[in-house]
Amino acid sequence: MSILNILQFPDPKLRQKAAPVASVDDRIRTLVDDMFETMYSAPGIGLAAVQVEVLKRVIVIDISEDKSQPKCFINPEIIECSGHEKMDEGCLSVPGIYEPVSRAKDITVRYLDREGKAQELTVDGLLAVCIQHEMDHLDGKLFVDYLSEMKRNRIRKKMEKMRQHTL
């Protein structure tokens, strides 16, 4: 397994759309394993393949405190949603920034698991928010897109300044 490089906002590569996975094979399973290792080491609770420069519709999530509930969603699609909930969100591609975002409270998602089997899951709370957040990445959208233009520009400048200090 390998730790992959996570793209940082405002990198334009984060705006690319991911393509569906044609078949779940060993290459995709290796990607999933590498994504989990990358997410855990960051540390984070969710990661989309787009964030590690792989344009495939793959996300990994583990909202447990002890890294005991890894979930992999391949070609996820939300088939039902209801309610609204506002929750502070952060992102491995926008480190150190947390802002409230409004999303659906309850969702049902259809996806393929790590073995390529079709699954359906109904969730709420943090897991629902995390799935929606990571699915946005697959369409080139970031949580900062839900913020005002002024806030987004302030965050962009802060991230660019941080990047200059690390070069």
N, C-alpha and C positions, 0 to 999 in steps of 0.2 A: 504494500500500500504506500501511497505517497501523499504528501501535503501539497496541495495545489495553490497557485497564486490567486488571491482574491482581488478582482478589479475594484478600484476605488472611484466613487463619484468625484468629479463629473466625466469620467472616461466614457467616450461615445460608444464604446463596445457594449456598455451596459444597456444601450438603447436598441440593440439588435433583437429580433424575434427568433425564438427557438423553433426548430422543426420537430414534428412528431417522430417518435422512435418507431422505426418500421418493425423491428423484432428485438425482443429482450434476449441478448446473447451474452457471452462472457465479457465482451468489450464494455457493454452497458453495466454489467454487474461490477466490473473493476472500477468503472467511473463512479458508481454508487458507493462502493467501499472507500475510494479516495475522497469522495465528497464528505462522507461521514468523518473520516480522519481529519480532514481540513476544518470542518465545522467544529468538531470537538476541540481541536487545538487552538482555534481562533480566540476565545471560545464563543460559540453561538448556539442558537436553538433551531436555526433553519438555514438552508443554502440551496440556491438554484444553480443549475449547470451553467447558465448564462454568466453568472458571477465568476466562474472559473474558466471563461472563454470557451465553453463547449455549447454550441447552439443546438441542444437537444432538450426536449420537454421532460426534464428530470428534476425532481426536488427531493431533498432529504430534510427530515425534521425530527427533533427529539426535545420535547419540552420538560422531560423529567430532570430532577436535580442530580440524579446519579447515573445519567446516560444509559438508562435501562429500557427505554421505550423508543428505539430507533424506528422511524417510519419512512418508507420510500414511496414516492408517488411518480409513476411514469405515465406520460400523456394524461395528466389530470384534467378533469373538467367538472365544473360545478353544475349540478343538474337541478339543484333546488337551494334557495336561500330565503331567509326571513329575518325580520327584526333588524335593529341597528344597535351598535355598541361602539363607544369611543374608548380607545385604549392607547397608552403610550407605546410607540413602536420605535425600534432601533434597527440597525442593519449593519451587517459585516462590511458592506461596501460604503457605508457612511459612518465610520466608527466614532463613538463618543457623542452622537447626536440622538436625542430622543424627543419625539413630538407626538401629540395626540392625533390619531387618525380614526375616522368613523368608517366602520365596515359592517357587513351583515353579521348578525349575532349567531344565527344557526345556519349551517350549510350541509348539503349532501354532496359528496364528491365521488365521481367514478374515475377509476384509474387502473393501471396495471401495477402489480407488486414486483418485487425483485426477481421473482421467478417467471414473470410474464402472465400471471393469472389475473383475470378481471376481478376487481373488487369494488365495493360501494361502502361508503362510511358516512354516517351522520354525526356531526360534532358541533360543539359550541365553545364559547370562551376562548382561552389563549390558543388552543389548537386550531380553531376555526380562523382566528385572526392570522395566525402564522401561515396556514395553507393559502389564504387569500394573498398575503404579502408575497410569498414565494411564487405563486402563480402569476402575479403581476410582473415579476422579473422575466418570466418566460415570454411576455409580450413587450418587453423593453420599457416597463414602467417601474418607477421607484416610489417609495413611500413619500419622498419629498415632493412628488408631483401633486400630492393632496394638499400641500401647504400653499400659503399665499406666495406670489412671485417674489415679494420682498424677503420673506423668510428663506425661500429657496436660494435666492441670490446671496444672502448672507452666509448660508451653509456652504454654497459653492466656493465663495471667497475663503472661508475658513479652511475648507478641505485643500484648496490650492496652496494656501499658505503652509499648511501642515506638510504637504508633499514637498514643497521647496526646502523646508527645514530637514527633511529626511534624505534629500539627494546629496 
